[in-house]
């Protein structure tokens, strides 16, 4: 198993795969948090806009 990891083509693919998995595991929760933050910000701005209109 260890010898397969150091075989160049497989090793490169494995490293790219692990790298992309790491990126996705970091990125996806952050994307969810960012979208919820943006949605909350938009709702907050519309709430302020309604308040400014005097409704």
Phi and psi in degrees as GROMACS dihedral restraints (atoms count N, CA, C in turn):
[ dihedral_restraints ]
;  ai    aj    ak    al  type     phi  dphi    fc
    3     4     5     6     1   -64.6    20    10
    4     5     6     7     1   -36.3    20    10
    6     7     8     9     1   -67.3    20    10
    7     8     9    10     1   -35.4    20    10
    9    10    11    12     1   -63.9    20    10
   10    11    12    13     1   -37.1    20    10
   12    13    14    15     1   -63.7    20    10
   13    14    15    16     1   -35.8    20    10
   15    16    17    18     1   -86.4    20    10
   16    17    18    19     1    -1.5    20    10
   18    19    20    21     1   -70.4    20    10
   19    20    21    22     1   120.2    20    10
   21    22    23    24     1   -47.0    20    10
   22    23    24    25     1   -56.6    20    10
   24    25    26    27     1   -61.2    20    10
   25    26    27    28     1   -46.5    20    10
   27    28    29    30     1   -65.1    20    10
   28    29    30    31     1   -39.8    20    10
   30    31    32    33     1   -62.1    20    10
   31    32    33    34     1   -42.4    20    10
   33    34    35    36     1   -64.1    20    10
   34    35    36    37     1   -44.8    20    10
   36    37    38    39     1   -64.4    20    10
   37    38    39    40     1   -40.7    20    10
   39    40    41    42     1   -64.2    20    10
   40    41    42    43     1   -41.8    20    10
   42    43    44    45     1   -65.9    20    10
   43    44    45    46     1   -41.6    20    10
   45    46    47    48     1   -63.9    20    10
   46    47    48    49     1   -41.2    20    10
   48    49    50    51     1   -63.6    20    10
   49    50    51    52     1   -47.5    20    10
   51    52    53    54     1   -63.3    20    10
   52    53    54    55     1   -39.5    20    10
   54    55    56    57     1   -63.4    20    10
   55    56    57    58     1   -45.4    20    10
   57    58    59    60     1   -67.2    20    10
   58    59    60    61     1   -36.9    20    10
   60    61    62    63     1   -63.9    20    10
   61    62    63    64     1   -41.8    20    10
   63    64    65    66     1   -63.5    20    10
   64    65    66    67     1   -44.6    20    10
   66    67    68    69     1   -60.3    20    10
   67    68    69    70     1   -44.9    20    10
   69    70    71    72     1   -65.4    20    10
   70    71    72    73     1   -41.0    20    10
   72    73    74    75     1   -66.1    20    10
   73    74    75    76     1   -30.3    20    10
   75    76    77    78     1   -82.6    20    10
   76    77    78    79     1   -40.6    20    10
   78    79    80    81     1   -74.2    20    10
   79    80    81    82     1   -45.5    20    10
   81    82    83    84     1   -61.1    20    10
   82    83    84    85     1   -48.1    20    10
   84    85    86    87     1   -61.9    20    10
   85    86    87    88     1   -37.4    20    10
   87    88    89    90     1   -65.3    20    10
   88    89    90    91     1   -38.6    20    10
   90    91    92    93     1   -61.6    20    10
   91    92    93    94     1   -42.5    20    10
   93    94    95    96     1   -62.5    20    10
   94    95    96    97     1   -44.0    20    10
   96    97    98    99     1   -64.6    20    10
   97    98    99   100     1   -42.2    20    10
   99   100   101   102     1   -64.6    20    10
  100   101   102   103     1   -43.3    20    10
  102   103   104   105     1   -64.9    20    10
  103   104   105   106     1   -39.6    20    10
  105   106   107   108     1   -67.1    20    10
  106   107   108   109     1   -38.3    20    10
  108   109   110   111     1   -63.5    20    10
  109   110   111   112     1   -44.6    20    10
  111   112   113   114     1   -63.5    20    10
  112   113   114   115     1   -40.0    20    10
  114   115   116   117     1   -65.6    20    10
  115   116   117   118     1   -43.5    20    10
  117   118   119   120     1   -63.6    20    10
  118   119   120   121     1   -40.2    20    10
  120   121   122   123     1   -63.6    20    10
  121   122   123   124     1   -42.1    20    10
  123   124   125   126     1   -64.9    20    10
  124   125   126   127     1   -44.1    20    10
  126   127   128   129     1   -63.7    20    10
  127   128   129   130     1   -39.0    20    10
  129   130   131   132     1   -64.4    20    10
  130   131   132   133     1   -42.8    20    10
  132   133   134   135     1   -65.0    20    10
  133   134   135   136     1   -40.2    20    10
  135   136   137   138     1   -67.0    20    10
  136   137   138   139     1   -35.9    20    10
  138   139   140   141     1   -63.3    20    10
  139   140   141   142     1   -44.4    20    10
  141   142   143   144     1   -64.3    20    10
  142   143   144   145     1   -40.8    20    10
  144   145   146   147     1   -60.8    20    10
  145   146   147   148     1   -42.5    20    10
  147   148   149   150     1   -64.6    20    10
  148   149   150   151     1   -40.1    20    10
  150   151   152   153     1   -65.4    20    10
  151   152   153   154     1   -39.6    20    10
  153   154   155   156     1   -67.8    20    10
  154   155   156   157     1   -31.2    20    10
  156   157   158   159     1   -73.3    20    10
  157   158   159   160     1   -14.3    20    10
  159   160   161   162     1    84.0    20    10
  160   161   162   163     1    20.3    20    10
